Amino acid sequence: HGSTYHIAPSVFEELGASVHAIGVSPDGLNINEQSGSTNPNLLAETVIKAKADLGIAFDGDGDRVVMVDHRGNFVDGDEILYLIARDRRRQSIDIGGVVGTQMSNIGLELALDALDVPFYRSKVGDRFVMGDMLAKGWKLGGESSGHIICLDIANTGDGIISSLQALAALINSGQSLADARSKMRKFPQCMINVKTESSANIIENTSVKLAISEIETKLGKNGRVLLRPSGTEPVIRVMVEGEDGDTVDKMARELSEIVTSQGTAH
């Protein structure tokens, strides 16, 4: 029910797609309500019910996009970035590299590495992604949330443009979205928000640093640990990523407990 409600269906129909549009009745108050990229559950249900090839969801202002394959599985910004990068690589289009963020799944990094495409992590936020893209002269970047920037096509993030790049990649490869996305293995990721009053001090705490080091050693090269103060609330986001979901969840809980204990210690 946002800014793409009229434009997106028209664009896809003009290009020859059979479109089943949902969430296209904005009243000024229902933007993102039970719909859109921030809540794509209805889209997934509708894709399966309609036996559609795929689903596309935008956010209220139209700069973010996520997709759903024909099985109802969500495809996030990391996976869409991979699809576009792989297509550019196949066509020998020089994008320089891909800029992601600290929250980008390590699976994206490894999949791009297999394509021999450089990858760089910026701070979280599309303005940081754009800044690093411009600084490096790279043409593709984005966030897991679906805010993707294709500087070889446009000068800002645009969900419709990003979705068209993903669709073009599928058509060029002759693959379904489900098959194309399977080439990138997403790693389990667990994030826990820990309330704290002094986030900077916690991150530099000796006990916390030691715990992070121990976890990183156990995870090896196919895992990551990230502690990041929220920019909007008094919490530290504790994120652990690795090959095994249960192990990742356990490590995230243990690290969160250490962060909590150090945050309340005087």
Buried (B, 14 or more C-beta within 10 A) or exposed (E): BBBBBEEBBEBBEEEEBEEEBBBEEBEEEBBBBEBBBBBBEBBBBBBBEEEBBBBBBBBBEBBBBBBBBBEBBBBBBBBBBBBBBBBBBEEEEEBBBBBBBBBBBBBBBBBBEEBEBBBBBBBBEBEBBBBBBEEBEBBBBBBBBBBBBBBBBEEEBBBBBBBBBBBBBBEEBEBBBBEBBEBBBBBBBBBBEBEBEEBEEBBEBEEBEEBBEBBBEEBEEBBBBBBBBBEEEEBBBBBBBBBBEEBBBEBBEBBBBBBBEBBEEE
